[in-house]
Amino acid sequence: MTKAKRRSLPKFAHDRRSSVGGKESKIALLTSERDEALKHQKATAEVLRAIAAAPGDVQEVLDTLIESAARLCEAHMACIVRPQDGKFIFAANYRFPKAFVDLVTGSSIAGGHGTMAGRVLADGRTIHISDVMADQGYKFKKGQKLAGFQSLLGVPLGRRGNRRDRTRPLAGSTFHQQADRGG
């Protein structure tokens, strides 16, 4: 065997290993994407079943919607609030402690940038607060203490392109505790 042939063998073997590794990586990526799509389909099916089962029961649909959203986001807790007269009304709940639910349902949550819902309504976009205790503008500390969340994700719910919905969207907020997830 010549020197040239000996040098080319390791390169060929390396290329073959790289090719196999690349295929394994692509398979893993495609499998992950498929699994994520299946989760979304399952959540959509759950909401559609709730709508079909109780066409006049908006509360059941909202409860199913927020539970599905929480599972998709891997959130420990979630809720939907809606704006009313510059404040927010608690519309649906998933796994929030009773004390938090009592606080929120017993009184309206003030609007403005001091709450997650207020920020979502004012900005009309998805908002993430990685640590409410470190966020100087976050003022709903009593709610944080009762529920124990650290990180918040708020998502506006409404029809796209509808000017009215951008100024008064149904504000949905998904909350989760990063500490429980090791983050």
N, C-alpha and C positions, 0 to 999 in steps of 0.2 A: 504494500500500500504506500502510495506516495504521500509526502508531507501535505500537499494540497488537499488530498482526500481526507486525511486525518483531521485537518483543521475544519473542514466543512461538516463533519459528522456532529460535533457538539453544537454547532450553529443550527443544524437541521433539528436536532433533538430539542434544543431550546425553543426554536420556532414552533415545534409541535406542542411542547408544553404550554407555551404562551397561547397558542390557538385553543387548546383544551381549557385552559384557565379562563380565557375570554368567553368561551361558550358557556362554561359553568356560571360565570358572572352574569351573562345575558339571560340565562335560564332563571337564575335567582331573581333578577330584576323583573322579568316577565311574570314569574310566579307571584311576586309581591304585588305587582300592578293588577293581576287577575284577582287576587284575594281582596284588595282594596275595592275593586269594582263590585265584587260580590257583596261586600259589606254595604256599599251604597245601594245596591239593588234590594237587599234585604230590608234596609231602613225605609226605602221608598215604598216597598210592598206593605210594610207594617202600617205606615201612615195611610196608604190607600185603603187598606182593610178597615182601619178605624173610621175613615170617612164613609165607606160603604155600609159598615155595620150600624152606624149611628149618624145618618145624614143631618139630623137636626141638633146633634149634641156637639157643639163647638168645643166644650171643655174636654171631652174625651179625645178629640182630635189634637188639641193643644198638648194634652198630657202625653199622648203617643209620640207626637212630634218632638217634644223636648227630651223624652227618654231616648228616642232613636238618635237624636243629635248628640246627647251626652255619651252614648256608647260609641258613636263614630269618632268623637273627639277624645275618647278615653278619659272623659271628665268624671270626677267623683260626684259633682252636683251640677245642676243646671236649672235655669228658670226662664220664663218669658214674662216680660213686663210690657205694659202698653201705656203710652202717654195719655194723660187726661188733665186738661186745665193747668199745664205747666208742671204737673207732678206725674208720678208713675203708679199704676195699679198692677199689682201682682196677678198674673193671668194663669201661670202654670208652674209647677214645681217638680223637680226630680231630686230626691234624696237630701234636701236641705233639712237641717234640724228643726224640730217643732218650734223652738224658741225664735229662730230666725223667721220662719213662716208667720208666726204670730205677730212679730214686729212689723213685717212688711205688709201683711194683710190688715193689720189693725190701724195702720196709718199710711198715708201716701208718702212716697219717696220723693224728696225735693229734686227738681231738675237742675241743670247746670253741670259744669265739669267736675263737681265734687263726687259724683257717682258714675259708675260704669254706664248705666242706662242714659244718664244725662249727656255723657260724652258721645255715645253712639247717636243719640237723637240730634245733638248739635252739629256733629261732624258728618253724619250720614254715611259712615263707613265703618269697617271692621276696626276695632280698637283692642290692643293687647296691653295689659299692665302686668309686667313680670313679677313685681313685688309691691303690693298695695301699701305695705308698711313703710317702704322707702319712697313712695310716690307722694310728693308734697301736696299735689292737688287733690288727692283722693281723700274725701271727708267722711265717708260712711263707715267710720271705724267701729261703731257699735255693731253693725251688721257683720263686719269682719270678725269681731271678737266672738259673736254668737255662732257663726258658721265655721270659723277657723280656716277660711280660704286664704291663700297667699297670692295666687296668680289669677287674673281674670281675662277672659276673652269675650268681647261683646260684638254681636253681629246684628246689623239692621235687617229687619224682615219687611219686605214690601215689594210691590211690583216694580220692575226696572223701567226707567224712563218716565215714570209717572211723577210729575212735579209735586203733587200733593203728598205722595208717599215719601218723597225725599225730605219734605219739611215736617211731616208727622208720621214717621214709620212706626210700625209695631216693633219695638226695640226688644230684641232677644239677647240675653246674656248667658253665656256658658261659663261656669266657674269651676275651677279645680284646685286641689291642694297639691302643689308641687312637692311638698315635704313628704307626702305619702308615696310619691313616685320616685323618690330618691334624687330629686332634682333641685 
